[in-house]
Amino acid sequence: MKRYGYLYDDLCSFPVLYAACQRALKGHKANPEAAEYVFNIDRELCQLQSELKDGLYQPRAYHYFQIYEPKERTISVASFRDRVVHHALIATIEPVFEKSFIHHSYATRKNKGSLAAVKQAQRFLRRFDWYLKLDIRKYFDSIDHQVLMKLIERKIKDPYILALIGKVLDTSNLNGANPKGVGLPIGNLTSQFFANVYLDGFDHFVSEKLHLPYIRYMDDMILFSNSKSDLKVAFWMCEKYLEEELHLAVKPGSVLLNSRIHGLPFLGFRIFQHLIRMKAMNVRRLAAKIKLRQYQCKTNQIDETALYRSVQSMLAFAYYADSHQLVKRICNTIG
């Protein structure tokens, strides 16, 4: 297996850091910390570049807050300066790993995404009678840093890149929510990327060893077959691989072995061979989000252009569910 070195100089170059800053800024232009950083961008990036080159860069403390939709989770927010480093790091190493990712891994990858995953799931349902759906118990909280570093080292041999990744991992659990050396913070670009790297070996195991059609969106995994008994055997082998190789456990309540005639619940939709429906809970959540955007516009928190773009984006999700009547109902609900 080819290992890549001599990557760190590119990461530390001013053009790469500047481009990383622009990506980190997207969606955060109104953030005071980001605005101040960009106001002094030349000075800030030169300082950051110097720290990285001299090996003096140290990530700062995270800011934590809770969200409760669809379930309670702790979101970790890195400083804007650290998010610039995260973007530069991922831009540097992503092409190395992207070559080995399977085609049907859809989360946080270019030209992929949730809607592409839903469409591919529907294609598989048209070909296969049965599916096995499962996901990982507390996935981000369970990722073992030592295992992750070994997986990364299979592809990367640049010691400076590896040291930087080590710093990012070492400061990723300062809130003490997980044992030392375990867990990635939800909300980080690096966490999303590392989460894909962590399950890449499992993806190849299912596709190449079990020889089963398979889709993964982060830790939501679906296997397809015309044989129910084959999927039962596959579940046992998947559970064994995840536990022994990655120290992960399948969430008991997530396991669903079912016929396609009952539909496949996946990423907020219920998917049938020739029909896609939104879950009722997601319809209510969508209407609530649109009402919130309307309130933000009325109170001058966002302008009408931002309101229009936001609502159109959310309604596009509903249109995907083969139901124009659903969209009309949502619009009537919000007035």
N, C-alpha and C positions, 0 to 999 in steps of 0.2 A: 504493500500500500504506500503510495507516494505521500511524503510529508513535506510541508511547506515552511520555508524559513525566509529571512530577510524581508519581513513585512513591516517591521516597526518604524523604519525610516519614513515609509509612505504614510503611516498613521500620524506621525508627528509633523508632517509637512503642513505649511500654512494653508494651501488650497483645500486639503482634506479637512482640516479643522474648521475652516470657514464654511465649507459646504455642510459639515455636520451641524454647525451652529444654525444655519438656515433651516435645516430639517427639524432641529429641536425647537425652533421658533414657531413652526406651523401649529396653529390652534392655540398659541400661548402669547400672542402679541400684546394682549391686554394685561398680562401678568407683570406686576411691578418689577420683580426680580429679573425676568427676561428682558424687559424694556431697559432697565439700567445696564444690564450686561451688553446689550446691543448698542446702546448709546456710547459705550466705551469699548467697542468691539476690537479695535486694533490693539489697544493696551491689554485687554483681557486675554485675547488669543495669543499674543506674544508671551504673556506670563504663563499661560497654560502650556504653550509649546515648550518653553524653557523648563518647566517642572517635569514634563513628560520626558524630554531628552535627558535630563540630569537624574532621572529616577527618583525625583522628590515628590511626584504627584501622590496625593492621598485623598481618597473620596471623603466628602463631608457627611455629616449625619443626615439621615432621612427625616422627612416629615410624614407622620402617619395620621390617617383618618379612616373612619368606618363608613362603609356603604351597606345598605340593607336591601338592595334590589339586584337580582332576584333573591339573593340570600345574603346573610351578614358576612362581610369579608373586610379584611384590613388592607387598605391600599397604601403603598409606600411611594412617596414622592421624593426623588433625588433632587439635589440643587440643580439649577439650570447649568452651571459649569460642569457638573458631573454628567448631565444628560448630553452635553456636547461630546464628552469623551465616549459615552456609550454609543452614540451615533457614529463616531469616527471608528471605534473598535469594530462594530458590526459591519460597517461598510468595507472594512479591510478584510475581515475573515469570512463574511457571508459567502462570497463567490467560491471559496474553498469547499465549504460544506454543501452548498446548493447542488453541486455536481453529483453528490451521492444520495440526496434526498429522493425518495420514491415519488412518482408522478402524483399519486393520490393522497399526498399529505397537503392539507389546504390552509392551515392556520398561519397567519403572519408571513406569507410568502407573496412575492410579486406575481401578478396575473393569476392568483388563486382566490382565496376568500370563502366566506360562508355560503354565498349563493351558488358558487361553482360546485362546492361540496354537496349541496342539496340536489342540484341537477344531476351530478354523477351518481348519487345514491339512487335517484329515480331510475337512471339507466340500468343500474345493477338490479333493481327490483323487477324490471321488465324481463331480465334474463334468468333470475334465480328465484326459487320458491321460498327460501328460508333466509333469515338473517340472525346474527348474534350481535347484540349491542352491549357494550360495557364501557365503563370509564374508571379512572383511578381515584382511590380514596385520598382526598387532600393532596392532590398532585404536586402543586408548587411547594407546599410545606414539607413534602417527603423527598425531594430531590437531594441525593447524597453528593456533597461537593467532591469527595475523593473519586467516586465513580465518574462524575461528570468530567473532572480534570483528566482522567485516564482516557475517556472517549475523545476529548479535545486533543490530547497529545498524540492520538493516532493520526491526526491530520496536520497538526501544527508543531513545528520544532523550534520556532523562534523563541528564545528564552525570555526576551523582553515582552513579547505579546503574552506569553504564559504568565509572567509575573504580574502584568496589568490585570489579566483575568482573575488571578489569585486575589489581588487587592479588591476588585469588585465583589468577589464572592465573600471575602473575609468581612466586609463591612455591610453585607446584605441582610444580616439578622441581628442588628444591634438592639432591637426592641425586646429581644429575649423570648420571642414567641415560640421558637423551636430550639432543639438542642444545637450546640455549636457544631458547625460543619454540615448542617442539614437545612434545606429550605431556600427558596428564592422569593424575593419580594414581588408581590403582584403589582403591576403598574410600570415595571421597567422594560425598556426595549431589550436590554440584555437578557432579562428573565424569559421573555417570550422566545427569543432565539435559542437560548440554552435549553429551554424546554423541548424544542424540536430536535435539537442535537441529542438530547437524553433518550428520546424514544426512536431515534433513527434505526438503531440496531434491531429493535423490536419490529419496526415496519418491515425490514428486510426478512426477518424471521418468518413473519406471517406470509409475506408475498412469495418468498423463495424456498422456504422449508415446508411450510404447510400448503403452499400452492393454492391459496384461497384469494378470491377477489376481496379487496379490503380498502376502506377509507378511514382516514384519521383527520380530525380537526382538533388540534391540541390534545387533550386526553379523552376525547369522545371517539371511540373506535367501533367500527362496524365491519363484520365479516359476513360474506354471502356464500351460499351454497344451495344446490338442489337436494342435498342430503341433510336431514335434521341430525342424524347420528354423527355425521362428520363434524358438525359444528359443536356437538357435545364433547367430542374428543379434542377438538381445537381449543375449546374453553379451558380444559384441564391443562393443556400444553402451554397456552398463553399465560395462565395464572402462575404456573411453575416458572416460566421464563422471567416474568416480571418480578417475582419474589426473589429468585436466586441471582439473577444478573443485575437487577436495578434496584432491589430493596423496596419495591412498590407493592401495594395491595390493591386488588380490585374492589371497588365499592360494592358491597353486597346488594344493595337496593338498585344498582344500575344494571345488573345483568338481565338481559331480555332476549330470550330465544323464541322467535315467533314466525308465523307465516306472513307472507307479504299481503295477504288479503285483509289483514287487520291494520295495515299501514305501519309506517316506520316513524316514530317520534325522533326528530333530529333537528337541532339548532333552531328551536322555536316553531317548527313546522311539523305537520303530520303528512308523510309522503306516501302516496299510492302510485300504482303503475302509470296512471294517466291523470293524476290529480294531486295538487299540493294545497294543503289548507294550513292557515295559521291557528295556533292554539288560542283558546278563548282568553287565557291569562295574558298572552302577548298582545291581543287586541286591546284589552283594557289598559295595559301598560303603555301601548303606543298612543292611545287617546290621551292619557295623562301627560305624556311627554309633550304632545302637541299643545295641550292647554298650558303647560308651563312655558313653552316658547311664546305663546300669545301673551301671557302675563308679563314676561320679560320685555316684550316689545311695547306693551302699554305703559310700562314703568321706565321706558327708555334705557333698559339694560342692553338691548340689542336693537338694531334698526330694522326696517321693513325688508330690506334686501336679505339680511341674515335670517329673518323669520321665514321668508319665502324659500330660501335654499334649504334650511333645516327641515321644514315641513315636507318639501318635495323629496328630500332624501329619505325621510321616514316613511312617506307614502309609497315610495318605490319598493320598499321592503314588503308592504302589504300587497301591492300589485303583483309581486312575484308569486303570491299564493293563489293564482288563478281565480281571483274573485274581485271583480269591479264593484259588486254590490257591497262587499265588505268595506271597501274604501269609502263608498257613499255613506255607509252607516257610521263610520268613524267621523266623517266630515259633519254629519248631522249631529252627532254627539257633542262635538266641540263648538258647534254653532258657526 
